[in-house]
Amino acid sequence: MGTQQGSPSAKTRVRVEQGVKRVRAYLGGRVVVDSLRSHFVWENPSYPTYYFPLEDVRAELVHDGPGKRSPSRGDSTAYTVKVDGADAPGAALRYEDSPVEELRGLVRLDWNAMDSWFEEDEEVFVHPRSPYTRVDILPSSRHIRVEVAGVTVAESSNARLLFETGLPVRYYLPKPDVRMDLLEATETTTGCPYKGWAHYWAIRAGGDVHPDLAWGYSSPLPEGERVGGMVCFYNEKVDIYVDGVREERPKTKFS
């Protein structure tokens, strides 16, 4: 049996929901899909993947052969996505005999194989944005002090607190309140569909260089504009004192 929309099947553990936004993907400047009937499929617990009705795919799908098998979604067939002047081998998958009934008439497009994605008229980066993830950024006068290897590297009563579903609160501090002389830029970058592209700093403290403990967004997406130009530190790896009380380091995938 397939899933009911909005809830995972006990057997397959796949959650499927129909979206309400217009979603488009482009390859080589051409529209690959333009859909008002996109589906969110949670292939993993962290974020969903887009699937689309076959009728909404405008590109040609050229049969490649068997695709990857999923323990929950079953056997797939792979297709090359072809538009004028561009193609993406294996970028489309269909699960026509899936144990999850809702997937049988849908097409999965590989996110990274496309050149760009849009929800309505706003470009989306990294992966689809979950309808159940919320980002709130609030100013706070709480006194925040950040310590690395016994050295105070930042201290501020003018922080921005970022609350993101499923993650610990993040404390973003103005650069004038950060010991920028102890920070060294690294080549590390990461992407977030809600905040944009982050760049990282190592921290020199206690006689050691601690890699990638701090990050910031110089040109954040609209949802993250209020932390643009500020510095944040991994709660999991540094000591953070809030109004004089040291917080317990949270246990997350970044620990």
RODO-2510 file (C-alpha; in nm, 4 decimals, decimal comma):
residues 255
     n   res          X          Y          Z
     1     m     0,0000     0,0000     0,0000
     2     g     0,1127     0,3602    -0,0582
     3     t     0,1348     0,6417     0,1902
     4     q    -0,1431     0,8750     0,2840
     5     q    -0,0493     1,2303     0,1949
     6     g     0,1146     1,4064     0,4858
     7     s     0,2109     1,0925     0,6768
     8     p     0,4732     0,8205     0,6344
     9     s     0,3796     0,4590     0,5732
    10     a     0,4875     0,2297     0,8540
    11     k     0,6158    -0,0101     0,5909
    12     t     0,7973     0,2278     0,3552
    13     r     0,8774     0,5204     0,5867
    14     v     0,8351     0,7613     0,2934
    15     r     0,6412     1,0799     0,3473
    16     v     0,4695     1,2403     0,0474
    17     e     0,2877     1,5748     0,0325
    18     q     0,1599     1,7815    -0,2572
    19     g     0,2959     2,1363    -0,2688
    20     v     0,1069     2,4530    -0,3574
    21     k     0,3832     2,6682    -0,5098
    22     r     0,4717     2,6970    -0,8764
    23     v     0,8068     2,5200    -0,9181
    24     r     1,0328     2,5421    -1,2214
    25     a     1,3710     2,3941    -1,3117
    26     y     1,6008     2,5072    -1,5937
    27     l     1,8771     2,3403    -1,7909
    28     g     2,0750     2,5205    -2,0591
    29     g     1,8416     2,8161    -2,0310
    30     r     1,5380     2,5989    -2,1135
    31     v     1,2493     2,4995    -1,8908
    32     v     1,2698     2,1357    -1,7833
    33     v     0,9634     2,1369    -1,5604
    34     d     0,6944     2,3936    -1,4804
    35     s     0,4488     2,2642    -1,2254
    36     l     0,1725     2,3743    -0,9913
    37     r     0,1480     2,0161    -0,8674
    38     s     0,4937     1,9455    -0,7295
    39     h     0,5219     1,6850    -0,4566
    40     f     0,7497     1,6904    -0,1541
    41     v     0,9012     1,3481    -0,0878
    42     w     1,1039     1,3026     0,2287
    43     e     1,3717     1,0585     0,1183
    44     n     1,5569     1,1470     0,4390
    45     p     1,4325     1,3162     0,7573
    46     s     1,6202     1,6436     0,7027
    47     y     1,4579     1,7944     0,3941
    48     p     1,2320     1,6925     0,1038
    49     t     1,3011     1,6221    -0,2638
    50     y     1,0820     1,7456    -0,5487
    51     y     0,8840     1,4980    -0,7594
    52     f     0,6605     1,6085    -1,0475
    53     p     0,3737     1,4697    -1,2550
    54     l     0,5067     1,3420    -1,5861
    55     e     0,2688     1,5788    -1,7682
    56     d     0,4454     1,8824    -1,6193
    57     v     0,7892     1,7843    -1,7523
    58     r     0,8637     1,9810    -2,0704
    59     a     1,2020     1,8279    -2,1490
    60     e     1,2480     1,5072    -2,3439
    61     l     1,3191     1,2054    -2,1247
    62     v     1,5383     0,9499    -2,3009
    63     h     1,5395     0,6010    -2,1507
    64     d     1,8772     0,5087    -1,9977
    65     g     1,7963     0,1809    -1,8261
    66     p     1,7601     0,0676    -1,4660
    67     g     1,8241     0,3321    -1,2033
    68     k     1,9151     0,3012    -0,8383
    69     r     1,7008     0,0813    -0,6202
    70     s     1,5643     0,2328    -0,3000
    71     p     1,4702     0,0067    -0,0062
    72     s     1,1629     0,2236     0,0529
    73     r     1,0713     0,3458    -0,2974
    74     g     1,1568     0,0333    -0,4932
    75     d     1,3147    -0,0087    -0,8375
    76     s     1,3588     0,2955    -1,0614
    77     t     1,4157     0,3663    -1,4282
    78     a     1,6715     0,6327    -1,5231
    79     y     1,6321     0,8849    -1,8029
    80     t     1,8523     1,1459    -1,9656
    81     v     1,6932     1,4902    -1,9541
    82     k     1,7282     1,6557    -2,2971
    83     v     1,6489     2,0138    -2,3955
    84     d     1,7708     2,2189    -2,6909
    85     g     2,1493     2,2308    -2,6638
    86     a     2,1842     2,0545    -2,3278
    87     d     2,1338     1,7169    -2,1665
    88     a     2,1747     1,5657    -1,8215
    89     p     2,2331     1,1881    -1,8268
    90     g     2,0473     0,9948    -1,5608
    91     a     1,9001     1,3115    -1,4104
    92     a     1,5418     1,1828    -1,4077
    93     l     1,4091     0,8786    -1,2216
    94     r     1,0689     0,7138    -1,2316
    95     y     0,9338     0,4611    -0,9788
    96     e     0,6476     0,3207    -1,1840
    97     d     0,6035     0,0084    -0,9688
    98     s     0,6870     0,1702    -0,6358
    99     p     0,5272     0,0326    -0,3187
   100     v     0,4525     0,4009    -0,2477
   101     e     0,1500     0,4488    -0,4710
   102     e     0,1808     0,8295    -0,4931
   103     l     0,5218     0,8014    -0,6637
   104     r     0,4140     0,5855    -0,9566
   105     g     0,3090     0,8697    -1,1858
   106     l     0,5803     1,1126    -1,0769
   107     v     0,9274     1,2025    -1,2006
   108     r     1,2209     1,2774    -0,9734
   109     l     1,4675     1,5338    -1,1110
   110     d     1,8188     1,5449    -0,9695
   111     w     1,8620     1,8826    -0,8026
   112     n     2,2298     1,9280    -0,8828
   113     a     2,1887     1,8242    -1,2476
   114     m     1,9714     2,1284    -1,3162
   115     d     2,1148     2,4772    -1,3673
   116     s     1,8586     2,6569    -1,1518
   117     w     1,5380     2,6101    -0,9549
   118     f     1,2586     2,8546    -0,8769
   119     e     0,9701     2,8586    -0,6321
   120     e     0,7286     3,1061    -0,7900
   121     d     0,9746     3,3749    -0,9115
   122     e     1,2365     3,3355    -0,6389
   123     e     1,5446     3,1259    -0,7064
   124     v     1,6032     2,8445    -0,4578
   125     f     1,9463     2,7060    -0,3745
   126     v     2,1022     2,3889    -0,2261
   127     h     1,7799     2,1836    -0,1903
   128     p     1,4026     2,2358    -0,1687
   129     r     1,2849     2,4355     0,1290
   130     s     1,0781     2,2304     0,3694
   131     p     0,7324     2,3707     0,4502
   132     y     0,7990     2,2649     0,8099
   133     t     1,1247     2,4550     0,8580
   134     r     1,0983     2,8081     0,9912
   135     v     1,3732     3,0663     1,0400
   136     d     1,3198     3,3478     1,2914
   137     i     1,5852     3,6120     1,3571
   138     l     1,5356     3,8309     1,6622
   139     p     1,7457     4,1088     1,8159
   140     s     1,8523     4,0397     2,1727
   141     s     2,0119     4,2440     2,4504
   142     r     2,1186     3,9307     2,6378
   143     h     2,4902     3,9335     2,7118
   144     i     2,6664     3,6762     2,4952
   145     r     3,0274     3,5752     2,5508
   146     v     3,2112     3,3208     2,3358
   147     e     3,5172     3,1409     2,4669
   148     v     3,7582     2,9146     2,2782
   149     a     4,0293     2,7250     2,4668
   150     g     3,9844     2,9631     2,7591
   151     v     4,0161     3,2770     2,5436
   152     t     3,7266     3,5192     2,5047
   153     v     3,6892     3,5698     2,1294
   154     a     3,3600     3,7604     2,1265
   155     e     3,1406     3,9503     2,3715
   156     s     2,8235     4,1399     2,2891
   157     s     2,4890     4,2658     2,4182
   158     n     2,3736     4,3382     2,0645
   159     a     2,3320     3,9900     1,9193
   160     r     2,0841     3,8527     1,6696
   161     l     1,9402     3,5169     1,7699
   162     l     1,8541     3,2828     1,4843
   163     f     1,5963     3,0143     1,5554
   164     e     1,5774     2,7452     1,2868
   165     t     1,3562     2,4399     1,3147
   166     g     1,5522     2,1367     1,4296
   167     l     1,8708     2,3242     1,5207
   168     p     1,9963     2,4907     1,8394
   169     v     1,9620     2,8682     1,8659
   170     r     2,2502     3,0396     1,6880
   171     y     2,4048     3,3601     1,8232
   172     y     2,5151     3,6059     1,5540
   173     l     2,7393     3,8842     1,6829
   174     p     2,8446     4,2151     1,5237
   175     k     3,2034     4,2121     1,4007
   176     p     3,3063     4,5068     1,6268
   177     d     3,2234     4,2769     1,9210
   178     v     3,4369     3,9913     1,7854
   179     r     3,8142     3,9515     1,8170
   180     m     3,8587     3,9490     1,4401
   181     d     4,2368     3,9548     1,4948
   182     l     4,2026     3,5945     1,6178
   183     l     4,0000     3,4815     1,3162
   184     e     4,1552     3,3534     0,9940
   185     a     3,9450     3,3091     0,6806
   186     t     3,9392     2,9552     0,5394
   187     e     3,8324     2,8274     0,1989
   188     t     3,5302     2,6443     0,3424
   189     t     3,1842     2,7384     0,2164
   190     t     2,8451     2,5824     0,2813
   191     g     2,5010     2,6504     0,1402
   192     c     2,1646     2,6875     0,3083
   193     p     1,8366     2,7269     0,1147
   194     y     1,7088     2,9707     0,3788
   195     k     2,0160     3,1856     0,4458
   196     g     2,2471     3,1493     0,1452
   197     w     2,6199     3,0781     0,1189
   198     a     2,8347     3,0925     0,4308
   199     h     3,2091     3,1525     0,4523
   200     y     3,4161     3,0315     0,7477
   201     w     3,6939     3,1338     0,9844
   202     a     3,9437     2,9364     1,1903
   203     i     4,0204     3,0698     1,5374
   204     r     4,3667     3,1076     1,6909
   205     a     4,3377     3,0494     2,0643
   206     g     4,5199     2,8571     2,3349
   207     g     4,8242     2,8083     2,1146
   208     d     4,6276     2,6212     1,8488
   209     v     4,4366     2,6967     1,5311
   210     h     4,0814     2,5636     1,5536
   211     p     3,9431     2,5178     1,1992
   212     d     3,6026     2,6388     1,0846
   213     l     3,4558     2,7305     1,4238
   214     a     3,2877     3,0492     1,3007
   215     w     3,0939     3,1515     0,9929
   216     g     2,9035     3,4392     0,8401
   217     y     2,6907     3,5424     0,5424
   218     s     2,8165     3,8410     0,3467
   219     s     2,5260     3,8342     0,0983
   220     p     2,2451     3,6355     0,2614
   221     l     1,9141     3,5418     0,1038
   222     p     1,6098     3,7510     0,2081
   223     e     1,5235     3,5190     0,4993
   224     g     1,8722     3,5691     0,6441
   225     e     1,9252     3,9394     0,5764
   226     r     1,9174     4,0335     0,9444
   227     v     2,2381     3,8370     1,0125
   228     g     2,4261     3,9661     0,7097
   229     g     2,7831     4,0700     0,7965
   230     m     2,7704     3,9139     1,1462
   231     v     2,9685     3,6248     1,2959
   232     c     2,8328     3,3032     1,4437
   233     f     3,0102     3,0273     1,6348
   234     y     2,9353     2,6565     1,6593
   235     n     2,7598     2,6069     1,9938
   236     e     2,8669     2,2441     1,9635
   237     k     3,2404     2,3285     1,9661
   238     v     3,2892     2,6458     2,1707
   239     d     3,1818     2,7664     2,5137
   240     i     2,8998     3,0199     2,5021
   241     y     2,7914     3,2139     2,8087
   242     v     2,4463     3,3741     2,8060
   243     d     2,3993     3,6351     3,0790
   244     g     2,6931     3,4791     3,2608
   245     v     2,5690     3,1188     3,2452
   246     r     2,7617     2,8699     3,0336
   247     e     2,5312     2,6812     2,7999
   248     e     2,5621     2,3070     2,7588
   249     r     2,7051     2,2181     2,4190
   250     p     2,4236     2,0702     2,2065
   251     k     2,4586     1,7342     2,0334
   252     t     2,3919     1,7681     1,6610
   253     k     2,5361     1,6453     1,3308
   254     f     2,7893     1,9311     1,3646
   255     s     2,9237     1,8118     1,7015
***
